[in-house]
Amino acid sequence: MSRGYNFSAGPAALPEEVLFQAREEMLEWGTARASVMEISHRGRDFMALAAESEQDLRDLMAIPANYHVLFMQGGATQHFAQIPMNFARPDMVADYIVTGSWGEKAVREARPYVQPRISASSLDSNYTRIPPRSSWDLDPQAAYVHYTPNETIHGVEFREIPEVGTVPLIADMSSDILSRPLDVSKFALIYAGAQKNIGASGLVILIVRDDLLERCPQNIARIFNYAEHAANHSLLNTPNTYGWYLASLVFKWLKAQGGTEAMAEHNRIKAELLYSAIDNSGFYSNPVDAQARSWMNVPFFLPRPGLDGVFLEEADAANLLGLKGHKLLGGMRASIYNATNLAAVEVLVDFMRDFARRHG
């Protein structure tokens, strides 16, 4: 059976070149005479990989020197709690901008460690838009402002980095990191689960400004303390070595493609093709405000819910995978991260047009 066109929201498609290289190196990586999964994370070979992968990410994102890059275990959900644990106290307020389900979860997981305040929300539109900046109620004394630049479930994305004054800006970029150029200096902390645009699940990357690390308290366990991880170059405990290795291959692949500038053009073209097919079909619909539509996650709906099962069955037969919408919304969702190429989107669009012709 041939490899399918993968539109899964996460874990998501990886570049085939990366998968081929990982297969070739599975038993013997470099000169280690063993798999990368079998060698010490404190040994010379892995530490060299760690240093090189960090530099590659710094190059790709133009990360300033006053930021630490951490390769840690877990995913974004763990860090919804760990962020206020490190950078706030239970008696402090933190502002949250909520534009979808992941923003809601970030608020919920933060509650034991800080007083999260929903300073802006688009719940009233069922998360189909970005709340106007003029409507945000920000506290200038807040511990930080947290937002989710791209909501994978609702398919809503910020076009601009919000201006929040001197309060540290924190962003969960799990689903849009490395998809376009970014001014890292606008943020105090960027964090991202790896399983969408970086590599395999089980790894999370943090890009944290040095002054924020000074807030980390001494009264939490070292394993939860970001400053301890920074001081130990992400090797405080045994990391997800294979996930880190896969991320290192993806960074090399991204550089070979032309970096984030090339990715931005690649992703723009894919998204425009898919949204155009939806909007011009007279059959499919996408409810998201045109100025807030995600380049990464495209939810769409059929005119009759009874067609959903038929669509998914026929899509699977056509080798189109991972199109079922999230259970909160239903319908369909095509996730078109960096590793999903234009040819895959073209095949999907052709299928959608044929399906609409036959079932319209």
TORKOL-4160 file (C-alpha; in steps of 0.2 Angstrom, whole numbers, padded with zeros to 4 digits, m for minus):
360
<pt num="1" X="0000" Y="0000" Z="0000"/>
<pt num="2" X="0007" Y="0017" Z="m0004"/>
<pt num="3" X="0010" Y="0031" Z="0009"/>
<pt num="4" X="m0006" Y="0042" Z="0011"/>
<pt num="5" X="m0008" Y="0061" Z="0010"/>
<pt num="6" X="m0008" Y="0065" Z="0028"/>
<pt num="7" X="m0018" Y="0080" Z="0035"/>
<pt num="8" X="m0018" Y="0075" Z="0053"/>
<pt num="9" X="m0018" Y="0089" Z="0066"/>
<pt num="10" X="m0005" Y="0081" Z="0077"/>
<pt num="11" X="0005" Y="0070" Z="0078"/>
<pt num="12" X="0006" Y="0076" Z="0060"/>
<pt num="13" X="0016" Y="0073" Z="0044"/>
<pt num="14" X="0034" Y="0073" Z="0044"/>
<pt num="15" X="0045" Y="0077" Z="0029"/>
<pt num="16" X="0048" Y="0061" Z="0019"/>
<pt num="17" X="0066" Y="0065" Z="0017"/>
<pt num="18" X="0068" Y="0066" Z="0036"/>
<pt num="19" X="0059" Y="0049" Z="0038"/>
<pt num="20" X="0070" Y="0041" Z="0025"/>
<pt num="21" X="0086" Y="0047" Z="0034"/>
<pt num="22" X="0079" Y="0041" Z="0051"/>
<pt num="23" X="0076" Y="0024" Z="0043"/>
<pt num="24" X="0093" Y="0023" Z="0036"/>
<pt num="25" X="0101" Y="0028" Z="0053"/>
<pt num="26" X="0090" Y="0018" Z="0064"/>
<pt num="27" X="0103" Y="0005" Z="0069"/>
<pt num="28" X="0119" Y="0015" Z="0067"/>
<pt num="29" X="0119" Y="0034" Z="0069"/>
<pt num="30" X="0134" Y="0043" Z="0063"/>
<pt num="31" X="0150" Y="0035" Z="0070"/>
<pt num="32" X="0141" Y="0030" Z="0086"/>
<pt num="33" X="0140" Y="0011" Z="0081"/>
<pt num="34" X="0123" Y="0011" Z="0089"/>
<pt num="35" X="0106" Y="0020" Z="0087"/>
<pt num="36" X="0104" Y="0037" Z="0093"/>
<pt num="37" X="0091" Y="0030" Z="0105"/>
<pt num="38" X="0104" Y="0019" Z="0113"/>
<pt num="39" X="0118" Y="0031" Z="0117"/>
<pt num="40" X="0121" Y="0042" Z="0132"/>
<pt num="41" X="0113" Y="0059" Z="0132"/>
<pt num="42" X="0129" Y="0065" Z="0141"/>
<pt num="43" X="0140" Y="0057" Z="0128"/>
<pt num="44" X="0151" Y="0067" Z="0116"/>
<pt num="45" X="0140" Y="0062" Z="0101"/>
<pt num="46" X="0123" Y="0067" Z="0108"/>
<pt num="47" X="0130" Y="0083" Z="0115"/>
<pt num="48" X="0136" Y="0088" Z="0098"/>
<pt num="49" X="0119" Y="0085" Z="0091"/>
<pt num="50" X="0111" Y="0095" Z="0105"/>
<pt num="51" X="0122" Y="0110" Z="0102"/>
<pt num="52" X="0121" Y="0109" Z="0083"/>
<pt num="53" X="0102" Y="0107" Z="0083"/>
<pt num="54" X="0100" Y="0122" Z="0095"/>
<pt num="55" X="0111" Y="0133" Z="0083"/>
<pt num="56" X="0101" Y="0127" Z="0068"/>
<pt num="57" X="0085" Y="0133" Z="0077"/>
<pt num="58" X="0093" Y="0149" Z="0082"/>
<pt num="59" X="0098" Y="0152" Z="0064"/>
<pt num="60" X="0080" Y="0148" Z="0057"/>
<pt num="61" X="0072" Y="0159" Z="0069"/>
<pt num="62" X="0085" Y="0173" Z="0071"/>
<pt num="63" X="0084" Y="0170" Z="0090"/>
<pt num="64" X="0094" Y="0184" Z="0100"/>
<pt num="65" X="0108" Y="0180" Z="0111"/>
<pt num="66" X="0098" Y="0184" Z="0127"/>
<pt num="67" X="0087" Y="0170" Z="0125"/>
<pt num="68" X="0089" Y="0152" Z="0131"/>
<pt num="69" X="0083" Y="0137" Z="0120"/>
<pt num="70" X="0076" Y="0122" Z="0130"/>
<pt num="71" X="0072" Y="0105" Z="0123"/>
<pt num="72" X="0061" Y="0097" Z="0136"/>
<pt num="73" X="0049" Y="0083" Z="0138"/>
<pt num="74" X="0030" Y="0084" Z="0137"/>
<pt num="75" X="0019" Y="0094" Z="0127"/>
<pt num="76" X="0011" Y="0111" Z="0128"/>
<pt num="77" X="m0003" Y="0105" Z="0140"/>
<pt num="78" X="0011" Y="0102" Z="0153"/>
<pt num="79" X="0018" Y="0119" Z="0151"/>
<pt num="80" X="0001" Y="0127" Z="0153"/>
<pt num="81" X="0004" Y="0123" Z="0172"/>
<pt num="82" X="0023" Y="0124" Z="0172"/>
<pt num="83" X="0023" Y="0142" Z="0165"/>
<pt num="84" X="0014" Y="0150" Z="0179"/>
<pt num="85" X="0023" Y="0139" Z="0192"/>
<pt num="86" X="0039" Y="0147" Z="0186"/>
<pt num="87" X="0034" Y="0165" Z="0182"/>
<pt num="88" X="0020" Y="0169" Z="0194"/>
<pt num="89" X="0013" Y="0166" Z="0211"/>
<pt num="90" X="m0005" Y="0161" Z="0217"/>
<pt num="91" X="m0008" Y="0179" Z="0222"/>
<pt num="92" X="m0003" Y="0187" Z="0205"/>
<pt num="93" X="m0014" Y="0190" Z="0190"/>
<pt num="94" X="m0010" Y="0184" Z="0173"/>
<pt num="95" X="m0019" Y="0190" Z="0157"/>
<pt num="96" X="m0025" Y="0177" Z="0144"/>
<pt num="97" X="m0032" Y="0181" Z="0127"/>
<pt num="98" X="m0043" Y="0166" Z="0122"/>
<pt num="99" X="m0047" Y="0163" Z="0104"/>
<pt num="100" X="m0051" Y="0144" Z="0105"/>
<pt num="101" X="m0050" Y="0128" Z="0115"/>
<pt num="102" X="m0032" Y="0128" Z="0118"/>
<pt num="103" X="m0033" Y="0145" Z="0125"/>
<pt num="104" X="m0047" Y="0139" Z="0137"/>
<pt num="105" X="m0036" Y="0124" Z="0142"/>
<pt num="106" X="m0021" Y="0136" Z="0146"/>
<pt num="107" X="m0032" Y="0146" Z="0158"/>
<pt num="108" X="m0039" Y="0130" Z="0166"/>
<pt num="109" X="m0022" Y="0122" Z="0169"/>
<pt num="110" X="m0015" Y="0139" Z="0176"/>
<pt num="111" X="m0028" Y="0141" Z="0190"/>
<pt num="112" X="m0018" Y="0132" Z="0204"/>
<pt num="113" X="m0003" Y="0143" Z="0201"/>
<pt num="114" X="m0009" Y="0161" Z="0197"/>
<pt num="115" X="m0025" Y="0170" Z="0195"/>
<pt num="116" X="m0029" Y="0169" Z="0176"/>
<pt num="117" X="m0039" Y="0183" Z="0170"/>
<pt num="118" X="m0048" Y="0182" Z="0153"/>
<pt num="119" X="m0044" Y="0199" Z="0146"/>
<pt num="120" X="m0051" Y="0196" Z="0129"/>
<pt num="121" X="m0061" Y="0182" Z="0121"/>
<pt num="122" X="m0070" Y="0178" Z="0105"/>
<pt num="123" X="m0081" Y="0164" Z="0113"/>
<pt num="124" X="m0096" Y="0175" Z="0108"/>
<pt num="125" X="m0092" Y="0171" Z="0089"/>
<pt num="126" X="m0089" Y="0153" Z="0093"/>
<pt num="127" X="m0071" Y="0157" Z="0090"/>
<pt num="128" X="m0072" Y="0162" Z="0072"/>
<pt num="129" X="m0063" Y="0178" Z="0074"/>
<pt num="130" X="m0049" Y="0188" Z="0084"/>
<pt num="131" X="m0056" Y="0200" Z="0097"/>
<pt num="132" X="m0051" Y="0218" Z="0091"/>
<pt num="133" X="m0036" Y="0224" Z="0101"/>
<pt num="134" X="m0046" Y="0239" Z="0106"/>
<pt num="135" X="m0057" Y="0228" Z="0116"/>
<pt num="136" X="m0043" Y="0220" Z="0127"/>
<pt num="137" X="m0043" Y="0223" Z="0145"/>
<pt num="138" X="m0025" Y="0221" Z="0150"/>
<pt num="139" X="m0018" Y="0224" Z="0167"/>
<pt num="140" X="m0001" Y="0233" Z="0167"/>
<pt num="141" X="0004" Y="0224" Z="0183"/>
<pt num="142" X="0000" Y="0207" Z="0176"/>
<pt num="143" X="0013" Y="0193" Z="0178"/>
<pt num="144" X="0012" Y="0190" Z="0159"/>
<pt num="145" X="0000" Y="0190" Z="0144"/>
<pt num="146" X="m0003" Y="0173" Z="0136"/>
<pt num="147" X="m0010" Y="0169" Z="0119"/>
<pt num="148" X="m0011" Y="0156" Z="0106"/>
<pt num="149" X="m0006" Y="0163" Z="0089"/>
<pt num="150" X="m0014" Y="0148" Z="0080"/>
<pt num="151" X="m0029" Y="0138" Z="0086"/>
<pt num="152" X="m0028" Y="0121" Z="0079"/>
<pt num="153" X="m0046" Y="0116" Z="0082"/>
<pt num="154" X="m0055" Y="0131" Z="0077"/>
<pt num="155" X="m0043" Y="0136" Z="0063"/>
<pt num="156" X="m0041" Y="0154" Z="0069"/>
<pt num="157" X="m0024" Y="0163" Z="0068"/>
<pt num="158" X="m0017" Y="0180" Z="0073"/>
<pt num="159" X="m0010" Y="0190" Z="0058"/>
<pt num="160" X="0001" Y="0201" Z="0069"/>
<pt num="161" X="0010" Y="0200" Z="0086"/>
<pt num="162" X="0000" Y="0209" Z="0099"/>
<pt num="163" X="0007" Y="0224" Z="0107"/>
<pt num="164" X="0006" Y="0222" Z="0126"/>
<pt num="165" X="0018" Y="0236" Z="0133"/>
<pt num="166" X="0031" Y="0230" Z="0145"/>
<pt num="167" X="0021" Y="0215" Z="0152"/>
<pt num="168" X="0030" Y="0199" Z="0146"/>
<pt num="169" X="0021" Y="0191" Z="0131"/>
<pt num="170" X="0020" Y="0172" Z="0131"/>
<pt num="171" X="0014" Y="0162" Z="0116"/>
<pt num="172" X="0009" Y="0144" Z="0113"/>
<pt num="173" X="0016" Y="0141" Z="0095"/>
<pt num="174" X="0014" Y="0123" Z="0095"/>
<pt num="175" X="0005" Y="0123" Z="0078"/>
<pt num="176" X="0013" Y="0138" Z="0069"/>
<pt num="177" X="0031" Y="0139" Z="0074"/>
<pt num="178" X="0043" Y="0139" Z="0060"/>
<pt num="179" X="0029" Y="0142" Z="0047"/>
<pt num="180" X="0035" Y="0159" Z="0043"/>
<pt num="181" X="0048" Y="0172" Z="0049"/>
<pt num="182" X="0045" Y="0179" Z="0067"/>
<pt num="183" X="0052" Y="0193" Z="0077"/>
<pt num="184" X="0057" Y="0183" Z="0093"/>
<pt num="185" X="0062" Y="0199" Z="0102"/>
<pt num="186" X="0044" Y="0203" Z="0104"/>
<pt num="187" X="0041" Y="0188" Z="0116"/>
<pt num="188" X="0047" Y="0184" Z="0133"/>
<pt num="189" X="0043" Y="0166" Z="0130"/>
<pt num="190" X="0038" Y="0155" Z="0115"/>
<pt num="191" X="0034" Y="0137" Z="0118"/>
<pt num="192" X="0029" Y="0123" Z="0106"/>
<pt num="193" X="0025" Y="0105" Z="0106"/>
<pt num="194" X="0035" Y="0096" Z="0093"/>
<pt num="195" X="0022" Y="0085" Z="0085"/>
<pt num="196" X="0015" Y="0098" Z="0071"/>
<pt num="197" X="0030" Y="0107" Z="0063"/>
<pt num="198" X="0045" Y="0101" Z="0072"/>
<pt num="199" X="0045" Y="0082" Z="0074"/>
<pt num="200" X="0038" Y="0068" Z="0085"/>
<pt num="201" X="0027" Y="0070" Z="0100"/>
<pt num="202" X="0035" Y="0070" Z="0117"/>
<pt num="203" X="0046" Y="0084" Z="0115"/>
<pt num="204" X="0043" Y="0103" Z="0118"/>
<pt num="205" X="0054" Y="0117" Z="0114"/>
<pt num="206" X="0055" Y="0133" Z="0124"/>
<pt num="207" X="0063" Y="0150" Z="0119"/>
<pt num="208" X="0064" Y="0160" Z="0134"/>
<pt num="209" X="0072" Y="0177" Z="0138"/>
<pt num="210" X="0085" Y="0177" Z="0151"/>
<pt num="211" X="0077" Y="0190" Z="0162"/>
<pt num="212" X="0061" Y="0179" Z="0163"/>
<pt num="213" X="0072" Y="0165" Z="0170"/>
<pt num="214" X="0077" Y="0176" Z="0184"/>
<pt num="215" X="0059" Y="0174" Z="0191"/>
<pt num="216" X="0060" Y="0155" Z="0193"/>
<pt num="217" X="0057" Y="0151" Z="0211"/>
<pt num="218" X="0068" Y="0140" Z="0222"/>
<pt num="219" X="0053" Y="0132" Z="0231"/>
<pt num="220" X="0048" Y="0121" Z="0217"/>
<pt num="221" X="0056" Y="0104" Z="0212"/>
<pt num="222" X="0071" Y="0106" Z="0201"/>
<pt num="223" X="0063" Y="0096" Z="0187"/>
<pt num="224" X="0049" Y="0109" Z="0185"/>
<pt num="225" X="0061" Y="0124" Z="0186"/>
<pt num="226" X="0065" Y="0131" Z="0169"/>
<pt num="227" X="0081" Y="0140" Z="0176"/>
<pt num="228" X="0088" Y="0123" Z="0181"/>
<pt num="229" X="0085" Y="0116" Z="0164"/>
<pt num="230" X="0093" Y="0131" Z="0156"/>
<pt num="231" X="0108" Y="0130" Z="0167"/>
<pt num="232" X="0110" Y="0111" Z="0162"/>
<pt num="233" X="0108" Y="0114" Z="0144"/>
<pt num="234" X="0092" Y="0104" Z="0143"/>
<pt num="235" X="0101" Y="0089" Z="0150"/>
<pt num="236" X="0095" Y="0090" Z="0169"/>
<pt num="237" X="0087" Y="0073" Z="0166"/>
<pt num="238" X="0087" Y="0061" Z="0152"/>
<pt num="239" X="0078" Y="0070" Z="0138"/>
<pt num="240" X="0068" Y="0063" Z="0123"/>
<pt num="241" X="0083" Y="0059" Z="0113"/>
<pt num="242" X="0075" Y="0052" Z="0098"/>
<pt num="243" X="0062" Y="0066" Z="0097"/>
<pt num="244" X="0077" Y="0078" Z="0099"/>
<pt num="245" X="0086" Y="0069" Z="0085"/>
<pt num="246" X="0071" Y="0070" Z="0073"/>
<pt num="247" X="0069" Y="0088" Z="0077"/>
<pt num="248" X="0087" Y="0091" Z="0072"/>
<pt num="249" X="0084" Y="0082" Z="0055"/>
<pt num="250" X="0068" Y="0093" Z="0052"/>
<pt num="251" X="0079" Y="0109" Z="0056"/>
<pt num="252" X="0091" Y="0103" Z="0043"/>
<pt num="253" X="0077" Y="0100" Z="0031"/>
<pt num="254" X="0070" Y="0117" Z="0034"/>
<pt num="255" X="0086" Y="0125" Z="0030"/>
<pt num="256" X="0088" Y="0116" Z="0014"/>
<pt num="257" X="0070" Y="0122" Z="0009"/>
<pt num="258" X="0076" Y="0140" Z="0011"/>
<pt num="259" X="0071" Y="0143" Z="0029"/>
<pt num="260" X="0055" Y="0151" Z="0036"/>
<pt num="261" X="0054" Y="0164" Z="0022"/>
<pt num="262" X="0052" Y="0150" Z="0009"/>
<pt num="263" X="0040" Y="0141" Z="0021"/>
<pt num="264" X="0029" Y="0156" Z="0022"/>
<pt num="265" X="0027" Y="0157" Z="0003"/>
<pt num="266" X="0024" Y="0138" Z="0003"/>
<pt num="267" X="0011" Y="0139" Z="0016"/>
<pt num="268" X="0002" Y="0154" Z="0009"/>
<pt num="269" X="0000" Y="0146" Z="m0008"/>
<pt num="270" X="m0007" Y="0130" Z="0000"/>
<pt num="271" X="m0019" Y="0139" Z="0011"/>
<pt num="272" X="m0025" Y="0150" Z="m0003"/>
<pt num="273" X="m0028" Y="0135" Z="m0014"/>
<pt num="274" X="m0038" Y="0126" Z="m0001"/>
<pt num="275" X="m0049" Y="0141" Z="0005"/>
<pt num="276" X="m0053" Y="0146" Z="m0013"/>
<pt num="277" X="m0059" Y="0128" Z="m0016"/>
<pt num="278" X="m0070" Y="0129" Z="m0001"/>
<pt num="279" X="m0077" Y="0147" Z="m0004"/>
<pt num="280" X="m0080" Y="0144" Z="m0023"/>
<pt num="281" X="m0088" Y="0127" Z="m0021"/>
<pt num="282" X="m0106" Y="0132" Z="m0016"/>
<pt num="283" X="m0105" Y="0116" Z="m0006"/>
<pt num="284" X="m0092" Y="0117" Z="0008"/>
<pt num="285" X="m0091" Y="0131" Z="0020"/>
<pt num="286" X="m0078" Y="0138" Z="0033"/>
<pt num="287" X="m0085" Y="0150" Z="0046"/>
<pt num="288" X="m0069" Y="0159" Z="0051"/>
<pt num="289" X="m0067" Y="0177" Z="0048"/>
<pt num="290" X="m0057" Y="0179" Z="0032"/>
<pt num="291" X="m0044" Y="0190" Z="0041"/>
<pt num="292" X="m0041" Y="0177" Z="0055"/>
<pt num="293" X="m0041" Y="0161" Z="0044"/>
<pt num="294" X="m0026" Y="0149" Z="0049"/>
<pt num="295" X="m0013" Y="0144" Z="0036"/>
<pt num="296" X="m0010" Y="0128" Z="0046"/>
<pt num="297" X="m0028" Y="0121" Z="0051"/>
<pt num="298" X="m0042" Y="0123" Z="0039"/>
<pt num="299" X="m0059" Y="0117" Z="0046"/>
<pt num="300" X="m0073" Y="0115" Z="0033"/>
<pt num="301" X="m0091" Y="0108" Z="0033"/>
<pt num="302" X="m0102" Y="0099" Z="0021"/>
<pt num="303" X="m0120" Y="0105" Z="0018"/>
<pt num="304" X="m0128" Y="0090" Z="0026"/>
<pt num="305" X="m0120" Y="0082" Z="0042"/>
<pt num="306" X="m0126" Y="0065" Z="0035"/>
<pt num="307" X="m0113" Y="0066" Z="0021"/>
<pt num="308" X="m0098" Y="0067" Z="0034"/>
<pt num="309" X="m0096" Y="0048" Z="0035"/>
<pt num="310" X="m0097" Y="0046" Z="0016"/>
<pt num="311" X="m0084" Y="0060" Z="0013"/>
<pt num="312" X="m0072" Y="0052" Z="0026"/>
<pt num="313" X="m0075" Y="0034" Z="0019"/>
<pt num="314" X="m0072" Y="0040" Z="0001"/>
<pt num="315" X="m0057" Y="0051" Z="0006"/>
<pt num="316" X="m0049" Y="0036" Z="0015"/>
<pt num="317" X="m0051" Y="0026" Z="m0001"/>
<pt num="318" X="m0043" Y="0040" Z="m0011"/>
<pt num="319" X="m0028" Y="0039" Z="0001"/>
<pt num="320" X="m0032" Y="0056" Z="0010"/>
<pt num="321" X="m0029" Y="0053" Z="0029"/>
<pt num="322" X="m0033" Y="0063" Z="0045"/>
<pt num="323" X="m0047" Y="0074" Z="0038"/>
<pt num="324" X="m0060" Y="0071" Z="0052"/>
<pt num="325" X="m0064" Y="0087" Z="0061"/>
<pt num="326" X="m0061" Y="0088" Z="0080"/>
<pt num="327" X="m0075" Y="0081" Z="0091"/>
<pt num="328" X="m0080" Y="0099" Z="0097"/>
<pt num="329" X="m0084" Y="0105" Z="0080"/>
<pt num="330" X="m0087" Y="0090" Z="0069"/>
<pt num="331" X="m0086" Y="0092" Z="0050"/>
<pt num="332" X="m0069" Y="0091" Z="0042"/>
<pt num="333" X="m0051" Y="0098" Z="0046"/>
<pt num="334" X="m0036" Y="0098" Z="0034"/>
<pt num="335" X="m0020" Y="0102" Z="0043"/>
<pt num="336" X="m0007" Y="0108" Z="0031"/>
<pt num="337" X="0009" Y="0111" Z="0041"/>
<pt num="338" X="0026" Y="0113" Z="0033"/>
<pt num="339" X="0029" Y="0095" Z="0029"/>
<pt num="340" X="0012" Y="0094" Z="0019"/>
<pt num="341" X="0017" Y="0098" Z="0001"/>
<pt num="342" X="0007" Y="0107" Z="m0012"/>
<pt num="343" X="0004" Y="0091" Z="m0022"/>
<pt num="344" X="m0005" Y="0084" Z="m0007"/>
<pt num="345" X="m0017" Y="0099" Z="m0006"/>
<pt num="346" X="m0020" Y="0098" Z="m0025"/>
<pt num="347" X="m0025" Y="0080" Z="m0023"/>
<pt num="348" X="m0037" Y="0085" Z="m0009"/>
<pt num="349" X="m0045" Y="0099" Z="m0019"/>
<pt num="350" X="m0048" Y="0088" Z="m0034"/>
<pt num="351" X="m0056" Y="0075" Z="m0023"/>
<pt num="352" X="m0067" Y="0089" Z="m0014"/>
<pt num="353" X="m0073" Y="0095" Z="m0031"/>
<pt num="354" X="m0077" Y="0078" Z="m0037"/>
<pt num="355" X="m0086" Y="0074" Z="m0021"/>
<pt num="356" X="m0096" Y="0090" Z="m0022"/>
<pt num="357" X="m0101" Y="0086" Z="m0040"/>
<pt num="358" X="m0107" Y="0069" Z="m0036"/>
<pt num="359" X="m0116" Y="0074" Z="m0019"/>
<pt num="360" X="m0122" Y="0092" Z="m0022"/>
